[in-house]
Amino acid sequence: MTGQGPATVRVPLSDGGYDVLVGRGLLAGLGGLVRSTGVDAERVHVFEDTGVPQALRDAVVGSFEMARVTRSEFRLDETTKSIATLERMLVDLAEAGLARSDLVIALGGGILGDVAGLAAGLHRRGIRVVQCPTSLLAMVDASVGGKTGVNLRAGIDGSPVLLKNAVGMFHQPSLVVADVEALASLDPRELRCGMAECIKHAVISGETGQGLLSLSNLIDAMPRLLNGDATLLASLVEQSTCLKAGVVAGDERETATGSTPGRRALNLGHTFAHAIEGCEGTRVEVDDASHHPKHGEAVGLGLIAAGRLAEVLGVGSASLREGIENSVQAARLPATLSASPDLASLIAVMRQDKKASGGRLRLVVPTSSGVEMTDDPGDEALSRAWQCVI
Ligand SMILES: NC(=O)c1ccc[n+]([C@@H]2O[C@H](COP(=O)([O-])OP(=O)(O)OC[C@H]3O[C@@H](n4cnc5c(N)ncnc54)[C@H](O)[C@@H]3O)[C@@H](O)[C@H]2O)c1
């Protein structure tokens, strides 16, 4: 970043794309930022995550002096990242009378951003949304790239499973505003969760990864990052969104096929993670208590399992897998599950993931130069990969 102004990362897309603004103290002046970037509207509806301090939410709403603003608040988790919440948001937008030219603001973590983005994509067949991520995970990943969605509850082999992001659409934001000062109120566990996606970005960058997108640099910087160093966090968000913007620009709608990963690179570790999140019986030890894993914790475990799978398949080295494990541990994320369903159940849920086609899994695995795709590796290799995290 230069001077006091925000850093701008461009997401260049076929329709022109949009900017990600990364800086400090941006949200209190959101209305002005939106106007200066030409995204303003007569009416604005703000979807607020109740985790964000009330004073910041009020400042965001108050910054839209020139527009009529309505607002509604949500306290969400993966079980309420649902069609029911989507419906509530759609009703809010209908009651607010937002026209096609109006604007939705998604102010919160990745869950709120994903559902609010979907509501914006569906209201009157699509109105603009400005993503204002307030968790680290949402800043470095969820708010950029236009994937929106909700989870579905289903029964797989007789067991209840949460199918992650099973319903959704691509609806690119018109602007993303990442204000790292918002991270000051974030629970430390949530900050650590965001690190999992940063580790993913460093692995995708491979040996050419520079700055905080090199695993060894990220490990070195981790104590300061976890301590909330705002300057370093701003660099991490900028570098991570830059990596994500480049991947998304190369494959906007994840249509790459065959051996070219394209946007699927960003799914590294996620097929494992979605099984971990989807099965009710999974547990991790965090802060001396047993919990169902959060998304970032599941991603950390999924990255380790993907590293092990690459090793088993002979496409990734033991040292790469160790580098991933060391990063996960440096971020003080769980490196093993403390309880889990049996292997067959985990693999069955993996096969339900939407990245599987006709029951054939296509997985992303890490290599020294980044990532590559692997066709269904079979239950034996998958079991060996799972065994290093259970
Ligand atoms: N769309 C995508 O491309 C994409 C990519 C990665 C992840 N995701 C999704 O993102 C979700 C996870 O996002 P998340 O980790 O942000 O979880 P989250 O949305 O649950 O937010 C974490 C918690 O922090 C609270 N919070 C948020 N901002 C805060 C702040 N500034 N101060 C205090 N508390 C705050 C929230 O209320 C919540 O309790 C998952 O559902 C995942 O599937 C989507």
The ligand as a Tripos MOL2 file, in Angstrom:
@<TRIPOS>MOLECULE
LIG
   44    48     1     0     0
SMALL
NO_CHARGES

@<TRIPOS>ATOM
      1 N1        -17.7930  -17.4460   -1.9380 N.am      1 LIG1
      2 C1        -16.5660  -17.9450   -1.8550 C.2       1 LIG1
      3 O1        -15.7930  -17.9250   -2.8260 O.2       1 LIG1
      4 C2        -16.0930  -18.4900   -0.5520 C.ar      1 LIG1
      5 C3        -14.7250  -18.7500   -0.3510 C.ar      1 LIG1
      6 C4        -14.3220  -19.1900    0.9050 C.ar      1 LIG1
      7 C5        -15.2560  -19.3940    1.9140 C.ar      1 LIG1
      8 N2        -16.5740  -19.1610    1.6850 N.ar      1 LIG1
      9 C6        -17.5700  -19.3580    2.7430 C.3       1 LIG1
     10 O2        -17.3000  -18.4550    3.7950 O.3       1 LIG1
     11 C7        -17.8870  -18.9830    4.9800 C.3       1 LIG1
     12 C8        -16.9450  -18.7640    6.1530 C.3       1 LIG1
     13 O3        -16.7590  -17.3840    6.3270 O.3       1 LIG1
     14 P1        -16.1980  -16.8090    7.7110 P.3       1 LIG1
     15 O4        -15.0250  -17.5890    8.1330 O.co2     1 LIG1
     16 O5        -16.0910  -15.3620    7.5450 O.co2     1 LIG1
     17 O6        -17.3320  -17.2060    8.7640 O.3       1 LIG1
     18 P2        -18.5650  -16.3750    9.3540 P.3       1 LIG1
     19 O7        -19.2870  -15.6540    8.2960 O.co2     1 LIG1
     20 O8        -19.3030  -17.3100   10.2360 O.co2     1 LIG1
     21 O9        -17.8550  -15.2800   10.2740 O.3       1 LIG1
     22 C9        -17.1440  -15.6930   11.3920 C.3       1 LIG1
     23 C10       -17.7290  -15.1200   12.6890 C.3       1 LIG1
     24 O10       -17.1630  -13.8430   12.8930 O.3       1 LIG1
     25 C11       -18.1880  -12.8780   13.1430 C.3       1 LIG1
     26 N3        -17.6680  -11.6210   12.6150 N.ar      1 LIG1
     27 C12       -17.5110  -11.2700   11.3230 C.ar      1 LIG1
     28 N4        -16.8900  -10.1020   11.2470 N.ar      1 LIG1
     29 C13       -16.6310   -9.6930   12.5090 C.ar      1 LIG1
     30 C14       -15.9900   -8.5700   13.0750 C.ar      1 LIG1
     31 N5        -15.4290   -7.6210   12.3250 N.pl3     1 LIG1
     32 N6        -15.9190   -8.4710   14.4320 N.ar      1 LIG1
     33 C15       -16.4340   -9.4520   15.2150 C.ar      1 LIG1
     34 N7        -17.0360  -10.5480   14.7370 N.ar      1 LIG1
     35 C16       -17.1350  -10.6540   13.3860 C.ar      1 LIG1
     36 C17       -19.4080  -13.4310   12.4800 C.3       1 LIG1
     37 O11       -20.5850  -12.9180   13.1000 O.3       1 LIG1
     38 C18       -19.2260  -14.9240   12.7490 C.3       1 LIG1
     39 O12       -19.6730  -15.2370   14.0400 O.3       1 LIG1
     40 C19       -18.1760  -20.4460    4.7280 C.3       1 LIG1
     41 O13       -19.5640  -20.6640    4.6560 O.3       1 LIG1
     42 C20       -17.5230  -20.7190    3.3750 C.3       1 LIG1
     43 O14       -18.2010  -21.6990    2.6380 O.3       1 LIG1
     44 C21       -16.9870  -18.7130    0.4830 C.ar      1 LIG1
@<TRIPOS>BOND
     1     1     2 1
     2     2     3 2
     3     2     4 1
     4     4     5 ar
     5     4    44 ar
     6     5     6 ar
     7     6     7 ar
     8     7     8 ar
     9     8     9 1
    10     8    44 ar
    11     9    10 1
    12     9    42 1
    13    10    11 1
    14    11    12 1
    15    11    40 1
    16    12    13 1
    17    13    14 1
    18    14    15 2
    19    14    16 1
    20    14    17 1
    21    17    18 1
    22    18    19 2
    23    18    20 1
    24    18    21 1
    25    21    22 1
    26    22    23 1
    27    23    24 1
    28    23    38 1
    29    24    25 1
    30    25    26 1
    31    25    36 1
    32    26    27 ar
    33    26    35 ar
    34    27    28 ar
    35    28    29 ar
    36    29    30 ar
    37    29    35 ar
    38    30    31 1
    39    30    32 ar
    40    32    33 ar
    41    33    34 ar
    42    34    35 ar
    43    36    37 1
    44    36    38 1
    45    38    39 1
    46    40    41 1
    47    40    42 1
    48    42    43 1
@<TRIPOS>SUBSTRUCTURE
     1 LIG1         1 GROUP 0 **** ****
